[in-house]
Amino acid sequence: MSFNIKNIFERDYVRYEGVRRINVYLLRALYFLMAVFLAMDVWSYIIPHQGSWEPKEAMVWSVWAGFSTLAILGVFHPVKMIPILLLEIFYKSLWLILVAYPLWRAGTLAASPAAGMTYVFLPVIIVILIMPWGYVFRNYVIGARK
């Protein structure tokens, strides 16, 4: 079998429910990056932590630890793990709209504590671009009506 660049843009109905191979490769890369970089930050904070946790802080670190761990499954099952990416898109976009945008409009974002989180959340645009939206609508929006 020879490599053909056109093949990566074809839909794979047998293995990936009609998702284009390029999307599958990009999803795998995204899950891998999430697993590695998020895990490095999260687990290097959680493991050496001593003493009691402040409940809200513990909740945030626990959610991110869950994301980094589930991302490992996404490397092997990229289409099946799309719901965690949908959650990521939703919560990051919502935060950017509700917190960062008003601060930016007021001209106070750069001087606020939210500036750092804004730079961490802005790359959600990449996730939005990688997402196979046709599959998402067929399976999670239209499929829900059946």
N, C-alpha and C positions, 0 to 999 in steps of 0.2 A: 504494500500500500504506500503510495507516494503522498507527500504533503502537498496540499492544494490550498492556497490562501482563501479561496472561495468557500471551502468547507467550514471554516470557522464562523461564517456568517449565515450558514444554513440552520434551520430549526432541527432539533434532534427530538423526534417524537418517540423514539424507542427508549432512550435513557433518561431524557430530561423534560418530558411532557410538553414538547414543542418550544422549549426555550432555546434560543440561539446559543451555539457553542461559545461564541465570544462572551456572551453574558455569563455563562457558566464559568469560564476561565477567570473573568473579572470578579465574579462573586467569590470564587475560591481565593483569589489574591486578597480581596478585601477581608474575608474571614481570617485568613492567615495573619494579615497585618493587625487585625483586631486582637487575635489570640496572643500574638507576641508582644506588641507594644502596650496594649492595655493591661495584659497580665503582668508585665514587668513593673508598671506603675502600681497596680492594685495590690498584687501579692507581696511586693517589697514593702508596702505600707502595712498590710494586714498581719503578715507573719510576725514581724518583730514587735508589733504593738503590745504594750504592757498596760495594765490597769483596766479600769472600766471604760466602756465606750459611752459617748454621748449618743443617745438613741437616733437622732437624725443623721449624724455623721456615720454611724454604723449602718444605717439603712442605705445610704448612698454608696458606701464602699461595698456592701453586700450585693447591691444591684450590679455594680460594675464588675465585681468578681464573677457574678453569674453570667454576664455578657461575655467576659473573656473566656470562660470555661465552655459556654455553649458555642462560641465561635470555632472551637476545635471541631465540634460536630459539623459545623458549616463547611469546613474544608472538605470533608468526606461526603456530605449530603447538602450541596449548595442550594438546591431548589427547595428541599424540605425545610430548611432553616430560614427561609425568607421572612417569616413572621417576626423574628428578632430584629431584622433590619427595618421592618415596618414600624416596630416599636421605637427603634432608634431614630428614624426619620421623624416620627410624630413628636417624641418628647424633645428632641433638639430643636426642631422647627418651632414648636410651641414656645419653648424658652426664648429662642431668638426673637420671636414676634412679641411676646409679653414682657420680656425684660430688656433685651439688648436694643431693640428698635426704638422704644420710647427714650431710652438714655441717649442713643445716637441722635435722634431728632432734636433732643434738648441740648445737644452739644456737650454732654457730660459723660459719655461712655468712656473716653480715654482715661479720665481721672477716677473712674469708679472701680470698685472691687469686681464688677462684672466683666471688665475688659478681658481679663485672662481667660475666663470661661467662654467668652464670645469667640476668641481665636481658636479655642479647642472645638467649639460646636460648629463653626462656619464650614469646615470641610464636609458637613453632611450633604452639601451640594454634590459631592462626588458619589455618595451613596445613592442619591436621587437619580443621577445620570446612569449609574450602573444597573439599577433595578429594572428587571424585565416587566414593565408595566402592563403589557398585554396579558402576560401570564397572571399577574396579580389581579387584574380586573376579571379575567375569565374564571379564576378559581376562588377568589375571595369576595368579589362584589356580585357578579352574575351568578356564580355557582351557589351563593347563599340563598338565592331565590328558589332554587329547585326543591 
